[in-house]
Amino acid sequence: MMQQPRSVRSAAGAAGASSTAPVMRPVVSSVSAHRSPRAPVVAAASSVSTAPSTGISSGRRSTISTNDRSAAITQRRARRAGPSPLAAAAAAAGSAAADGEIFDAVIVGAGISGLVTGMALDRNHKGVRFLVTEARDRVGGNITSVQDEKYVWEEGPNSFQPNDSMLRAAVDAGVAPQLVFGDPKSPRFVLWGGRLRPTPSGPDILTFDLMSLIGKIRAGLGAIGVLNGSPPAGGEEESVERFIRRNLGAEVFERLIEPFCSGVYAGDPSKLSMKAAFERIWVLEQKGGSLVGGSIKLFRERQADPPPPRDADLPPKPAGQTVGSFAKGLRTLTDAMGAKMGPERLRLNWRLTKVERDPATGVYSLYYDEAAAPPASGGNGNGSGNGNGSGNGAQAAAPPSAVVKQHVVRARSVVSTAPAWALADLVRPSAPAAAGALASFDYPPVGAVTVAYPLSSVRDDRRVAAAAGGALGSLPGFGQLHPRTQGVVTLGTIYSSSLFPGRCPEGEVLLLNYIGGATNRGVATAGDDALVAQVDRDLRSMLIKPDAPPPRKVGVRVWPRAIPQFNVGHGDLLRRAREGLAAEAGWDERSFHLGGNYVSGVALGKCVEYGYRFADQVAEGLKEGRAGGAAAAAGGAREVAAAATR
Ligand SMILES: Cc1cc2nc3c(=O)[nH]c(=O)nc-3n(C[C@H](O)[C@H](O)[C@H](O)COP(=O)(O)OP(=O)(O)OC[C@H]3O[C@@H](n4cnc5c(N)ncnc54)[C@H](O)[C@@H]3O)c2cc1C
């Protein structure tokens, strides 16, 4: 969501960190189409049902302006334009190609994790025959960039840390020329004591006023290993709050890390696990006894064993600490990856409803309901609607789609990038304990509320003073974070129009506000107008003039299950899920791969980095499986031969 305060990223940087549905109701009575995997595979179940599908539904979404309805009109126009060309092409390609064939791998989910895995299989493991399947009518998962005649805005993630994996993905998808980066010199702010204060940016480490002198001294001593106590004995997992208070003191926790946890996870730092959520910082203390000691040790290790040189075709690393996107928003990347997959390898509107594995052959059977592409896709202004859900919870905003076909796909391996709660429903019949573990990951709700104001509504002290003449300029900065103790409900605000060019007309500011999270779950049921009103109230207390005109509501999306929490016990849950799948269902790790953001980490860069590694893992698993299969076959043949000679 939000970007971390620079000081936090400095610590992570020192550690080498690059970034820190229920299942659809059975539709046809012929669920008998869900046959034993040994039975011949159906081309497609014949029944066509008009029963509504529930399942992965849209987050609640609304884009009707309070002041001006032009955005809504644009949206309606976009809706009339119909489903995306990609969805149409995928539908036109039909499903027959998939049915009856045994694929090497089926990737479930076409969010960024699934798409990168597919792209990396294609790029690095030619010959692996795979299919990417997605329940919605569009690719991208949480990535939901929207455009109308006036604005470009994000309703999910807003930017990424430009690590080499992200840049690699942009190059591989062919969209590197469209990359945009924020100005690394722009400040980030934290609200403290009624004022927005810049986070430390390096040179101002002694003078920045977000922390007191005593707080800074405490942090410095803790960082070098004085006053930081010892990690809990017996390997007990520490929460982020406990770890930071112990190592860096109360002020760093309350004024930097607590708002940062809201900004990245919409999480509760007293529950988030330091090890699981911020492993690269956690490991420093393990390595060197303190954060500074660990950084020095890591630096030396890197010098002794430097990482391989950067690929020559990567764009230069952006200078300083910044964030990136694409000129028309993040979906540029996922749309391009989807287009690269092509209709032959991508199935939209395909919801996985059941998985089975034949223990004799090791081949998986995946059962899908195909929904009709919604004719009036919840428009997003650039022709590829998201009406069938870009939210990932049970709240339906778009009219439910009818199931038109059922399919069974057979594959040697399965790569799940569906959210843990969605996978839990799928695996429950075969692996109830694994399902229990998967269902235990917490995904609190988050609202993304984008509003626009005239630039003149921004308080004078937040704007750039012009050099001469006294006229005021733009609103500088990346955005602001609000510690939970400061009496503001909104978690944080991204200055979208300051961060990236071309996001709104001259003379306006476009602000993306995140609200809700682990400590405020009521947003899941709050009305859109109530959310806009709350955000507006909060902004008027610090950024917007109290007597400014009402904001223009540009877009509101509520994600009922937004971001998986890497809470204390996260690693344990993952282990239980994997072990359960292997022990209860026989879906071992070499052929049933668990992925997606609850495995890789929630930052887009992490999903991408993992996606590339994931592809290698899948290819390796296939090789092992084939070798195992061949060995078993050879063993079987030997036994037969031996029996024949007896
Ligand atoms: C509001 C919000 C703000 C965020 N802000 C940022 C940010 O600024 N920067 C950042 O780096 N990260 C941010 N994140 C996190 C980041 O967006 C996610 O971690 C990332 O997009 C997850 O990608 P994914 O592919 O793993 O999962 P998803 O995007 O959830 O994709 C999973 C896909 O699986 C599909 N699926 C589910 N069930 C089935 C089924 N049965 N059959 C077929 N398909 C199925 C879903 O439809 C979905 O498309 C934010 C997240 C949210 C929600």
Ligand as a Chemical Component Dictionary entry (heavy atoms), coordinates in Angstrom:
data_LIG
# 
_chem_comp.id                   LIG 
_chem_comp.type                 NON-POLYMER 
_chem_comp.pdbx_formal_charge   0 
_chem_comp.three_letter_code    LIG 
# 
loop_
_chem_comp_atom.comp_id 
_chem_comp_atom.atom_id 
_chem_comp_atom.alt_atom_id 
_chem_comp_atom.type_symbol 
_chem_comp_atom.charge 
_chem_comp_atom.model_Cartn_x 
_chem_comp_atom.model_Cartn_y 
_chem_comp_atom.model_Cartn_z 
_chem_comp_atom.pdbx_ordinal 
LIG C1  C1  C 0 -5.600  -2.424  -1.151  1  
LIG C2  C2  C 0 -4.224  -3.009  -1.410  2  
LIG C3  C3  C 0 -3.126  -2.167  -1.516  3  
LIG C4  C4  C 0 -1.857  -2.685  -1.753  4  
LIG N1  N1  N 0 -0.791  -1.827  -1.939  5  
LIG C5  C5  C 0 0.411   -2.312  -2.352  6  
LIG C6  C6  C 0 1.442   -1.429  -2.798  7  
LIG O1  O1  O 0 1.259   -0.224  -2.900  8  
LIG N2  N2  N 0 2.634   -1.972  -3.146  9  
LIG C7  C7  C 0 2.859   -3.313  -3.118  10 
LIG O2  O2  O 0 3.972   -3.741  -3.422  11 
LIG N3  N3  N 0 1.869   -4.191  -2.743  12 
LIG C8  C8  C 0 0.661   -3.722  -2.382  13 
LIG N4  N4  N 0 -0.369  -4.572  -2.076  14 
LIG C9  C9  C 0 -0.109  -6.023  -2.065  15 
LIG C10 C10 C 0 -0.101  -6.615  -3.488  16 
LIG O3  O3  O 0 -1.041  -5.955  -4.288  17 
LIG C11 C11 C 0 -0.457  -8.091  -3.442  18 
LIG O4  O4  O 0 0.371   -8.747  -2.497  19 
LIG C12 C12 C 0 -0.266  -8.760  -4.808  20 
LIG O5  O5  O 0 -0.943  -8.051  -5.822  21 
LIG C13 C13 C 0 -0.774  -10.204 -4.716  22 
LIG O6  O6  O 0 -0.675  -10.831 -5.959  23 
LIG P1  P1  P 0 -1.024  -12.378 -6.099  24 
LIG O7  O7  O 0 -0.935  -12.717 -7.543  25 
LIG O8  O8  O 0 -0.200  -13.166 -5.155  26 
LIG O9  O9  O 0 -2.533  -12.522 -5.568  27 
LIG P2  P2  P 0 -3.883  -11.918 -6.175  28 
LIG O10 O10 O 0 -3.624  -10.604 -6.774  29 
LIG O11 O11 O 0 -4.883  -12.017 -5.074  30 
LIG O12 O12 O 0 -4.250  -12.932 -7.341  31 
LIG C14 C14 C 0 -4.800  -14.216 -7.092  32 
LIG C15 C15 C 0 -5.705  -14.554 -8.257  33 
LIG O13 O13 O 0 -6.234  -15.857 -8.048  34 
LIG C16 C16 C 0 -7.559  -15.863 -8.570  35 
LIG N5  N5  N 0 -8.321  -16.982 -7.987  36 
LIG C17 C17 C 0 -8.725  -17.130 -6.712  37 
LIG N6  N6  N 0 -9.443  -18.288 -6.568  38 
LIG C18 C18 C 0 -9.464  -18.885 -7.799  39 
LIG C19 C19 C 0 -10.047 -20.084 -8.307  40 
LIG N7  N7  N 0 -10.764 -20.922 -7.512  41 
LIG N8  N8  N 0 -9.870  -20.388 -9.631  42 
LIG C20 C20 C 0 -9.149  -19.568 -10.436 43 
LIG N9  N9  N 0 -8.591  -18.397 -10.006 44 
LIG C21 C21 C 0 -8.742  -18.060 -8.706  45 
LIG C22 C22 C 0 -8.108  -14.504 -8.119  46 
LIG O14 O14 O 0 -9.248  -14.141 -8.881  47 
LIG C23 C23 C 0 -6.908  -13.607 -8.360  48 
LIG O15 O15 O 0 -6.922  -13.007 -9.628  49 
LIG C24 C24 C 0 -1.674  -4.092  -1.847  50 
LIG C25 C25 C 0 -2.774  -4.954  -1.743  51 
LIG C26 C26 C 0 -4.052  -4.412  -1.544  52 
LIG C27 C27 C 0 -5.248  -5.336  -1.485  53 
# 
loop_
_chem_comp_bond.comp_id 
_chem_comp_bond.atom_id_1 
_chem_comp_bond.atom_id_2 
_chem_comp_bond.value_order 
_chem_comp_bond.pdbx_ordinal 
LIG C1  C2  SING 1  
LIG C2  C3  SING 2  
LIG C2  C26 DOUB 3  
LIG C3  C4  DOUB 4  
LIG C4  N1  SING 5  
LIG C4  C24 SING 6  
LIG N1  C5  DOUB 7  
LIG C5  C6  SING 8  
LIG C5  C8  SING 9  
LIG C6  O1  DOUB 10 
LIG C6  N2  SING 11 
LIG N2  C7  SING 12 
LIG C7  O2  DOUB 13 
LIG C7  N3  SING 14 
LIG N3  C8  DOUB 15 
LIG C8  N4  SING 16 
LIG N4  C9  SING 17 
LIG N4  C24 SING 18 
LIG C9  C10 SING 19 
LIG C10 O3  SING 20 
LIG C10 C11 SING 21 
LIG C11 O4  SING 22 
LIG C11 C12 SING 23 
LIG C12 O5  SING 24 
LIG C12 C13 SING 25 
LIG C13 O6  SING 26 
LIG O6  P1  SING 27 
LIG P1  O7  DOUB 28 
LIG P1  O8  SING 29 
LIG P1  O9  SING 30 
LIG O9  P2  SING 31 
LIG P2  O10 DOUB 32 
LIG P2  O11 SING 33 
LIG P2  O12 SING 34 
LIG O12 C14 SING 35 
LIG C14 C15 SING 36 
LIG C15 O13 SING 37 
LIG C15 C23 SING 38 
LIG O13 C16 SING 39 
LIG C16 N5  SING 40 
LIG C16 C22 SING 41 
LIG N5  C17 SING 42 
LIG N5  C21 SING 43 
LIG C17 N6  DOUB 44 
LIG N6  C18 SING 45 
LIG C18 C19 SING 46 
LIG C18 C21 DOUB 47 
LIG C19 N7  SING 48 
LIG C19 N8  DOUB 49 
LIG N8  C20 SING 50 
LIG C20 N9  DOUB 51 
LIG N9  C21 SING 52 
LIG C22 O14 SING 53 
LIG C22 C23 SING 54 
LIG C23 O15 SING 55 
LIG C24 C25 DOUB 56 
LIG C25 C26 SING 57 
LIG C26 C27 SING 58 
# 
